[in-house]
Amino acid sequence: MKKSGNNNPATSDKPEEVIEGELIEKDSVPADKPEPTDKSSSAKSATGKSANTADKKAEKTEANTAPPEKETPKKAKASWAGRIALLLALLAIAGVVYLYWLQLQSGDQLQQSQQNTTSELNGALTKSQQQFEQQISTLNQKLSALENKATQDQSNVNELQKRLTQSIQQVTAAQNNNREDWLLAEVEYLLRLANQRVLMEQTPRGALQLLRSADKILSETDDVTIYEIRKAVAADIAALEAVPELDTEGVFLRLGALSTQVDQLQVIPLTEQHKLPDLLDQMNSEEFASSWSSDIKQAWATLSDKASQLIVIQDRSEPVEPLLSPQQSYYLQQNLHLMLEQAQLSLLQRKPKSYLNSLTKAQQWVGTYFEQNDSNTQALLKALNELEQVDVAPQMPNISGSLAALKHYVKAMRKLKEGAA
């Protein structure tokens, strides 16, 4: 039993050698050889029965020890597979640890990101809340202003409604008047305008149109009681038709055209100098009275001296000079322009005296200082003479008779209505 117990450690040591990486075949071969030696020594010291028993056990031991020599390659393969599995397990553990570490890092970043996002959201929320409060305050102010304006508008609407009610009442009251009253009121308005035209414009054209319109309205009334009014209107129309019509615009334009012709006139040249200087006025009559009594020679000398100043000898070889200098001619033409413009102004103002004075002065200047044989001068003088015949302020008739007749009729009809009421 002890020998067999000694053999078991030998068998158990072989796997340890395999695990440590030693050569299995070299170690296993010598291990089988000492066993017969052990067996023989035990046989010698023991009894025959024990020797047989030992032999049987030795055979069993050999039988048990023989198979491990054949299974050694399989165990080597298993050991390599274990190493690989261990390595893979370590790698798996390392991977799990790395993934866990990454997850922890990602969790920290996510937490930090969440904190930043939360902080930003809180800031934005605070800012939005402030803006919202500010907008609410602004809206409240605007709402208050709108309420005040609405109150004012409501007050204005009430006032307008009140006025509208009054106007409706007035219109309703006016509707009680008949159509004839409205027509008579319109006729009165036209007659007033006609009188104003006669007084302001001093022309019959506008007043005639107004009187004819009034007569047409009166004819639409079909009322025989207005006969006197239409009679007065017809008389005023006839009086205005008798007034010669003045073409104010035509006369004004004609004067302007004459003003443009002034620059084409020719100044009269100086042909003879018959005018003597005013030296005779400077001579003292006392010289002649004293010459007979005192000294005839002295008087003769004085007379000769004066006579020499009166006699002028002109050189005809030089060109004839004009009567007026160029500067004087320019001023003369400008004065003619002013006279014609003054005539235009007098025409518009219906001032016949000023109109005639302006044309008369213009005729005198043209006849005195410009060449009479020139066609432009003759045409200008003829036009000025024709314009002098124009009556710029004709006598306008009094057309207030129709208006007075209408007022008398309206007053009489009003009294009749009041008496009937």
C-alpha positions in Angstrom: 0.0 0.0 0.0 2.8 2.3 0.8 4.5 1.5 -2.5 1.4 2.2 -4.3 1.1 5.4 -2.4 4.5 6.3 -3.5 3.7 5.7 -7.2 0.7 8.1 -7.1 2.9 11.2 -6.5 4.9 10.2 -9.4 1.9 10.1 -11.6 0.6 13.3 -10.2 3.9 15.1 -10.9 3.8 14.5 -14.6 0.8 16.8 -15.3 2.6 19.5 -13.4 5.6 19.2 -15.6 3.4 19.4 -18.6 1.8 22.6 -17.4 5.2 24.2 -16.7 6.2 23.5 -20.3 8.8 20.7 -19.9 9.2 17.8 -22.3 6.8 15.1 -21.3 8.2 12.2 -23.2 11.7 12.3 -21.7 10.4 12.4 -18.1 7.8 9.8 -18.5 10.1 7.1 -19.9 12.5 6.9 -16.9 9.6 6.9 -14.5 8.5 3.5 -15.7 11.9 1.9 -15.1 12.3 2.2 -11.4 9.0 0.6 -10.8 10.3 -2.9 -11.4 13.2 -2.1 -9.1 10.8 -1.2 -6.4 8.8 -4.2 -7.0 11.7 -6.6 -6.8 13.0 -5.1 -3.6 9.7 -5.4 -2.0 9.3 -8.9 -3.1 12.6 -9.8 -1.4 11.7 -8.3 2.0 8.1 -9.5 2.1 6.4 -12.8 2.2 5.2 -14.8 -0.9 1.6 -13.8 -0.4 2.5 -10.2 0.0 4.8 -10.6 -3.0 2.0 -11.8 -5.2 -0.3 -9.1 -3.9 2.4 -6.6 -4.6 2.8 -8.0 -8.1 -0.8 -7.7 -8.8 -0.8 -4.2 -7.5 2.2 -3.3 -9.5 0.5 -4.6 -12.6 -2.5 -2.5 -11.9 -0.2 0.4 -11.2 1.5 -0.1 -14.5 -1.8 -0.4 -16.2 -2.9 2.8 -14.6 0.3 4.7 -15.4 0.6 3.6 -19.0 -2.4 5.6 -20.5 -1.1 9.1 -19.4 1.8 8.7 -21.8 -0.7 8.5 -24.7 -2.9 11.4 -23.4 0.0 13.9 -23.1 -0.5 15.7 -26.5 -4.2 16.2 -25.8 -3.5 17.8 -22.5 -0.9 20.1 -24.2 -3.6 21.2 -26.7 -6.0 21.7 -23.9 -3.5 23.9 -22.1 -3.0 26.1 -25.2 -6.7 26.4 -25.6 -7.0 27.4 -21.9 -4.4 30.0 -22.4 -6.2 31.4 -25.4 -9.5 31.3 -23.6 -7.9 33.1 -20.7 -6.4 35.7 -23.0 -9.8 36.2 -24.6 -11.4 36.4 -21.2 -8.9 39.0 -20.2 -9.5 40.9 -23.5 -13.2 40.7 -22.9 -12.8 41.9 -19.4 -10.6 44.7 -20.6 -13.1 45.6 -23.3 -16.0 45.6 -20.8 -13.9 47.8 -18.5 -13.1 50.2 -21.4 -16.7 50.3 -22.5 -17.7 51.0 -18.9 -15.1 53.7 -18.7 -16.4 55.2 -22.0 -19.9 55.0 -20.7 -18.9 56.8 -17.5 -17.1 59.5 -19.6 -20.1 59.8 -21.9 -22.4 60.0 -18.9 -20.2 62.8 -17.4 -20.3 64.7 -20.7 -24.0 64.1 -21.1 -24.5 65.4 -17.5 -22.3 68.5 -18.2 -24.2 69.1 -21.5 -27.5 68.7 -19.7 -26.3 71.2 -17.1 -25.2 73.7 -19.8 -28.4 73.2 -21.6 -30.4 73.7 -18.5 -28.4 76.9 -17.7 -29.0 78.2 -21.2 -32.6 77.4 -21.1 -33.0 79.1 -17.7 -31.2 82.2 -19.0 -33.3 82.2 -22.2 -36.4 81.7 -20.1 -35.5 84.5 -17.8 -34.8 86.8 -20.8 -38.0 85.8 -22.5 -39.9 86.4 -19.3 -38.4 89.9 -19.0 -39.2 90.6 -22.6 -42.7 89.3 -22.2 -43.2 91.5 -19.1 -41.9 94.5 -21.0 -44.2 93.7 -23.9 -47.1 93.3 -21.5 -46.2 96.7 -20.0 -46.0 98.3 -23.5 -49.3 96.7 -24.5 -50.9 97.9 -21.3 -49.8 101.5 -22.1 -51.1 101.2 -25.7 -54.3 99.7 -24.4 -54.7 102.6 -22.1 -54.0 105.1 -24.9 -56.5 103.2 -27.1 -59.1 103.3 -24.4 -58.6 107.0 -24.0 -58.9 107.5 -27.7 -61.9 105.3 -27.9 -63.5 107.4 -25.2 -62.7 110.6 -27.1 -64.0 109.0 -30.4 -67.2 107.9 -28.6 -67.6 111.5 -27.4 -67.1 112.7 -31.0 -69.5 110.2 -32.3 -72.1 111.3 -29.9 -71.6 114.9 -30.9 -71.8 114.0 -34.6 -74.9 111.9 -33.9 -76.4 114.9 -32.2 -75.6 117.2 -35.1 -76.9 114.6 -37.5 -80.1 114.4 -35.6 -80.4 118.2 -35.8 -79.7 118.2 -39.5 -82.3 115.5 -40.1 -84.8 117.6 -38.2 -83.9 120.6 -40.3 -84.2 118.6 -43.5 -87.5 117.2 -42.4 -88.7 120.7 -41.7 -87.4 121.9 -45.0 -89.2 119.1 -46.8 -92.5 120.8 -45.8 -91.6 123.5 -48.3 -92.8 122.9 -51.8 -90.8 122.7 -54.9 -91.5 126.3 -55.9 -89.7 127.6 -52.8 -86.6 125.7 -53.7 -86.7 127.1 -57.3 -87.2 130.6 -56.1 -84.3 130.3 -53.7 -82.1 129.1 -56.6 -83.3 132.0 -58.8 -82.5 134.5 -56.1 -78.9 133.1 -55.8 -78.4 133.5 -59.6 -79.7 137.0 -59.6 -77.3 138.0 -56.8 -74.4 136.6 -58.7 -75.4 138.5 -61.9 -75.4 141.8 -60.0 -72.0 141.0 -58.5 -70.6 140.3 -62.0 -71.8 143.6 -63.3 -70.3 145.5 -60.4 -66.9 143.6 -60.2 -66.1 142.6 -63.8 -67.9 145.5 -65.7 -68.7 143.1 -68.5 -72.2 141.9 -69.6 -71.2 138.4 -70.7 -71.2 136.6 -67.3 -74.2 138.5 -66.0 -76.2 137.6 -69.2 -75.6 133.9 -68.7 -76.7 134.0 -65.1 -79.9 136.0 -66.0 -80.8 133.6 -68.7 -80.4 130.6 -66.4 -82.6 132.3 -63.8 -85.3 132.9 -66.5 -85.2 129.3 -67.5 -85.8 128.1 -64.0 -88.7 130.5 -63.6 -90.2 129.1 -66.8 -90.2 125.6 -65.2 -92.4 126.6 -62.3 -95.5 127.0 -64.5 -96.8 129.7 -62.0 -98.6 132.7 -63.4 -98.0 134.7 -60.3 -94.3 135.1 -61.1 -95.1 137.0 -64.3 -93.7 140.3 -62.9 -90.5 138.6 -61.9 -89.9 137.2 -65.4 -90.8 140.6 -66.9 -88.1 142.3 -64.7 -85.5 139.6 -65.7 -86.3 140.1 -69.4 -85.8 143.8 -69.0 -82.4 143.3 -67.4 -81.4 140.9 -70.1 -82.3 143.5 -72.8 -80.3 146.2 -71.0 -77.2 144.0 -70.8 -77.5 143.0 -74.5 -77.4 146.7 -75.4 -74.0 147.1 -73.8 -71.2 146.8 -76.4 -69.2 143.7 -75.6 -65.5 144.4 -74.8 -63.0 141.8 -75.9 -60.7 142.4 -73.0 -58.4 139.5 -73.8 -58.1 140.6 -77.4 -57.2 144.2 -76.6 -54.7 143.1 -74.0 -52.9 140.7 -76.5 -52.9 143.4 -79.2 -51.2 145.9 -76.9 -48.6 143.2 -76.1 -48.0 142.7 -79.8 -47.5 146.4 -80.3 -44.9 146.5 -77.5 -42.8 143.9 -79.4 -42.9 146.1 -82.5 -41.3 149.1 -80.8 -37.8 147.6 -81.1 -38.2 147.6 -84.9 -38.8 151.3 -85.2 -36.2 153.6 -86.8 -35.1 156.8 -85.2 -35.4 160.1 -87.2 -31.9 161.3 -88.5 -30.7 164.9 -88.1 -31.0 166.5 -91.6 -30.8 170.2 -90.8 -30.0 172.3 -87.7 -32.4 175.2 -87.9 -32.7 175.5 -84.2 -30.6 178.4 -83.0 -29.0 178.3 -79.5 -30.6 180.4 -76.8 -27.9 183.0 -77.1 -30.4 185.7 -78.1 -32.1 185.4 -74.7 -28.7 186.0 -73.1 -28.2 189.3 -74.9 -28.9 192.3 -72.8 -31.1 194.9 -74.3 -29.2 197.6 -72.4 -26.2 197.2 -74.7 -28.2 198.3 -77.7 -29.8 201.3 -75.7 -26.4 202.6 -74.6 -24.6 202.0 -77.9 -26.2 205.0 -79.7 -25.4 207.4 -76.9 -21.9 206.2 -75.9 -19.8 204.4 -78.5 -21.1 203.0 -81.8 -17.9 201.1 -82.3 -18.2 199.3 -79.1 -21.8 198.3 -79.9 -20.8 197.2 -83.4 -18.0 195.0 -81.9 -20.4 193.5 -79.5 -22.9 192.8 -82.2 -20.3 191.3 -84.4 -19.2 189.0 -81.6 -22.7 187.9 -80.9 -23.4 187.3 -84.6 -20.4 185.2 -85.0 -21.7 182.9 -82.3 -25.1 182.7 -84.0 -23.8 181.7 -87.4 -22.9 178.0 -87.6 -21.0 176.5 -90.5 -21.5 172.7 -90.9 -19.2 170.3 -92.7 -21.4 168.2 -94.9 -18.6 165.8 -95.8 -19.1 163.8 -92.6 -22.0 161.3 -92.1 -25.2 162.7 -90.6 -25.6 162.0 -86.9 -28.9 161.0 -85.4 -31.1 163.3 -83.4 -30.8 161.1 -80.4 -27.8 159.2 -79.1 -28.0 155.3 -78.9 -28.4 155.5 -75.2 -31.3 158.0 -75.5 -32.9 155.9 -78.2 -32.8 152.9 -75.9 -34.4 154.9 -73.1 -37.1 156.1 -75.5 -38.0 152.6 -76.6 -38.2 151.4 -72.9 -40.5 154.3 -72.2 -42.7 153.2 -75.0 -42.8 149.7 -73.6 -43.8 151.1 -70.2 -46.6 153.2 -71.8 -48.1 150.2 -73.5 -47.9 148.0 -70.4 -49.6 150.8 -68.5 -52.4 150.8 -71.1 -52.8 147.0 -70.5 -53.0 147.5 -66.7 -55.6 150.3 -67.2 -57.6 148.0 -69.4 -57.8 145.3 -66.8 -58.6 147.9 -64.1 -61.3 149.5 -66.2 -59.7 152.9 -66.0 -60.4 154.7 -69.3 -58.5 158.0 -68.5 -55.3 156.2 -67.7 -55.8 154.0 -70.7 -56.2 156.9 -73.1 -53.3 158.9 -71.6 -50.9 156.0 -72.1 -51.9 155.5 -75.7 -51.7 159.3 -76.4 -48.2 159.6 -75.0 -47.1 156.6 -77.0 -48.5 158.2 -80.2 -46.7 161.4 -79.6 -43.3 159.8 -79.0 -43.7 157.6 -82.1 -44.7 160.6 -84.2 -41.9 162.8 -82.9 -38.8 160.6 -82.6 -39.2 157.9 -85.2 -39.2 157.8 -89.0 -42.7 158.5 -90.3 -42.2 157.0 -93.7 -41.3 153.6 -92.3 -44.0 151.0 -92.6 -43.5 149.8 -89.1 -44.1 153.3 -87.7 -47.2 153.8 -89.8 -48.7 150.4 -88.7 -48.0 151.1 -85.1 -49.6 154.6 -85.2 -52.7 153.1 -87.0 -53.0 150.4 -84.3 -52.7 152.9 -81.5 -55.4 155.1 -83.1 -57.7 152.1 -83.3 -57.1 151.1 -79.7 -58.0 154.7 -78.6 -61.5 154.1 -79.9 -62.0 151.1 -77.6 -64.2 151.9 -74.6 -62.5 149.9 -71.8 -65.2 150.8 -69.2 -68.7 150.8 -70.9 -71.6 152.1 -68.9 -73.2 149.1 -67.3 -77.0 149.1 -66.7 -78.6 148.6 -63.3 -80.0 145.0 -63.2 -81.2 145.1 -59.7 -84.9 145.3 -60.8 -85.3 141.6 -61.2 -83.8 140.8 -57.8 -86.1 143.4 -56.2 -89.2 142.0 -57.9 -88.2 138.5 -56.7 -87.8 139.7 -53.1 -91.1 141.4 -53.2 -92.8 138.3 -54.4 -91.2 136.0 -51.8 -92.2 138.5 -49.0 -95.8 138.6 -50.2 -96.1 134.8 -50.5 -94.6 134.4 -47.0 -97.3 136.8 -45.5 -100.0 134.8 -47.3 -98.7 131.5 -45.8 -98.5 133.0 -42.3 -102.0 134.4 -42.7 -103.3 131.0 -43.8 -101.6 129.3 -40.9 
